[in-house]
Amino acid sequence: MVIGVPFDEKERQFKCIVTICNPNNGRTIECTALFDTGARSSALIASQIDELQLEHLYTGTHITMPNTGTYITKHYNATITIADGITFENTTINSLPTIYKDLECLIGMDIISQLNVSIAQHEDGLFMFIEYPPISQISFL
């Protein structure tokens, strides 16, 4: 499966709507996510973690967010769906008090590295194309 994520010219970022699910109670939310190659792991704002009632796994390390300060991360287990058929179960996500403007979720390299990603110009603008599973994981007969 290949999906195209449009480039937001105004905000200068690739973002889309993703679905986050609590695998323990089935609670699900949709939120705006940024694909962030500078983030080692995926993250969700604290208010969304509270809404999903995610189970706290462990407390992590200090992280520094530009213009917002330093925080001690908390880690939670969730299922992240980028699009139909592109689902990552039992994903450890970090909690952040805020991300940036209207963003509620970061898709970090823990997920991006499992995808084949390319950026190309399309007739409708610039897109990040995501292929999953990567061609290297497909069995050919």
Backbone torsions as a table, in degrees:
resi	resn	phi	psi	omega
1	MET	NA	138.5	176.4
2	VAL	-125.9	131.4	174.6
3	ILE	-123.0	154.8	177.4
4	GLY	-113.0	126.3	177.7
5	VAL	-104.7	117.8	-177.0
6	PRO	-71.8	151.0	176.3
7	PHE	-86.7	125.3	177.5
8	ASP	-82.0	104.3	-176.1
9	GLU	-61.2	-38.6	-177.5
10	LYS	-66.9	-47.7	-178.0
11	GLU	-88.9	-10.9	179.5
12	ARG	59.8	50.4	-178.6
13	GLN	-154.4	156.1	173.2
14	PHE	-92.8	119.5	178.7
15	LYS	-145.9	155.4	179.4
16	CYS	-156.4	175.0	176.6
17	ILE	-87.6	129.8	176.0
18	VAL	-122.5	164.4	177.2
19	THR	-112.9	130.7	177.1
20	ILE	-116.1	132.6	-177.2
21	CYS	-127.9	140.3	171.3
22	ASN	-84.7	112.7	-177.0
23	PRO	-68.1	-14.8	-178.4
24	ASN	-86.1	-35.1	-177.1
25	ASN	-122.5	-3.4	177.1
26	GLY	81.3	-3.1	178.0
27	ARG	-60.8	138.8	-175.8
28	THR	-136.2	141.9	174.1
29	ILE	-134.3	156.9	169.4
30	GLU	-108.2	140.5	179.6
31	CYS	-149.4	161.9	179.4
32	THR	-83.4	126.5	-176.8
33	ALA	-121.2	146.0	175.4
34	LEU	-106.8	133.3	172.9
35	PHE	-83.9	111.3	-170.5
36	ASP	-119.2	99.1	-179.9
37	THR	-71.0	-9.7	176.6
38	GLY	-89.4	-5.1	179.6
39	ALA	-100.4	126.7	178.9
40	ARG	-68.1	-33.9	-177.3
41	SER	-135.4	161.8	-179.4
42	SER	-77.7	155.9	-176.4
43	ALA	-145.9	157.9	179.5
44	LEU	-137.9	144.4	179.4
45	ILE	-68.6	150.3	-173.5
46	ALA	-57.6	-38.0	-178.9
47	SER	-64.0	-33.2	177.7
48	GLN	-73.4	-35.6	176.4
49	ILE	-63.1	-41.2	177.0
50	ASP	-63.5	-42.9	-179.6
51	GLU	-62.6	-38.9	179.5
52	LEU	-77.9	-15.5	-175.6
53	GLN	56.3	48.5	179.7
54	LEU	-69.7	146.7	179.7
55	GLU	-81.5	127.3	178.8
56	HIS	-70.3	124.7	179.1
57	LEU	-90.1	-53.8	-180.0
58	TYR	-165.3	163.5	177.8
59	THR	-95.9	134.8	-174.4
60	GLY	-98.7	-138.5	-174.2
61	THR	-107.9	176.0	175.1
62	HIS	-76.0	136.4	172.1
63	ILE	-127.5	151.9	178.7
64	THR	-114.2	125.6	178.0
65	MET	-104.6	134.0	179.2
66	PRO	-56.0	133.1	175.5
67	ASN	66.2	0.5	-178.6
68	THR	-123.0	-19.3	175.9
69	GLY	117.1	-168.5	-178.2
70	THR	-109.3	138.3	-177.4
71	TYR	-133.9	154.8	170.3
72	ILE	-94.4	122.3	-176.7
73	THR	-78.3	149.3	170.8
74	LYS	-119.3	144.4	-175.0
75	HIS	-114.3	141.3	-176.2
76	TYR	-135.9	160.5	177.5
77	ASN	-102.2	131.3	179.1
78	ALA	-150.7	166.5	172.3
79	THR	-108.4	126.7	-178.4
80	ILE	-113.9	126.4	176.6
81	THR	-116.1	119.1	179.2
82	ILE	-83.8	-40.9	178.1
83	ALA	-158.2	170.7	178.4
84	ASP	-51.9	122.7	177.8
85	GLY	87.7	-7.5	177.6
86	ILE	-113.5	82.6	-174.3
87	THR	-121.8	137.0	177.9
88	PHE	-118.2	107.1	-178.4
89	GLU	-87.5	155.6	177.6
90	ASN	50.5	48.2	178.4
91	THR	-92.9	130.7	175.9
92	THR	-83.4	122.9	178.9
93	ILE	-119.6	151.8	177.9
94	ASN	-91.1	156.1	173.1
95	SER	-102.1	132.1	175.1
96	LEU	-127.8	143.4	179.5
97	PRO	-66.8	-31.6	178.5
98	THR	-156.7	159.8	176.7
99	ILE	-117.9	-76.4	178.9
100	TYR	-167.4	122.8	178.2
101	LYS	44.1	-117.2	-174.6
102	ASP	-88.2	7.4	-178.0
103	LEU	-81.8	138.1	-179.3
104	GLU	-116.8	-13.2	-173.2
105	CYS	-146.7	144.0	170.4
106	LEU	-112.4	131.4	169.8
107	ILE	-98.1	110.0	-174.9
108	GLY	-95.9	-174.1	-176.6
109	MET	-66.5	-18.4	175.3
110	ASP	-60.3	-30.5	177.1
111	ILE	-100.1	-45.7	-176.9
112	ILE	-56.2	-37.3	-178.1
113	SER	-67.5	-14.7	177.9
114	GLN	-91.0	-0.2	-176.7
115	LEU	-112.5	155.9	164.9
116	ASN	-90.6	119.3	-175.3
117	VAL	-122.6	133.7	172.9
118	SER	-139.3	153.0	178.9
119	ILE	-118.0	128.1	-176.5
120	ALA	-149.7	154.8	175.2
121	GLN	-78.8	133.8	177.6
122	HIS	-122.9	166.2	-179.4
123	GLU	-59.2	-24.1	179.4
124	ASP	-96.0	6.4	179.7
125	GLY	125.9	-165.8	-178.9
126	LEU	-84.2	134.8	-178.9
127	PHE	-133.2	150.2	166.7
128	MET	-101.2	119.1	179.9
129	PHE	-97.1	130.1	-177.2
130	ILE	-115.8	125.8	176.2
131	GLU	-113.9	129.8	178.4
132	TYR	-148.3	132.6	-1.9
133	PRO	-72.1	157.4	177.1
134	PRO	-58.1	149.0	-178.5
135	ILE	-53.8	-30.0	-179.3
136	SER	-67.5	-17.4	-179.1
137	GLN	-102.5	5.3	-178.8
138	ILE	-93.6	133.5	175.6
139	SER	-87.1	130.2	178.4
140	PHE	-107.5	138.3	178.9
141	LEU	-91.6	NA	NA
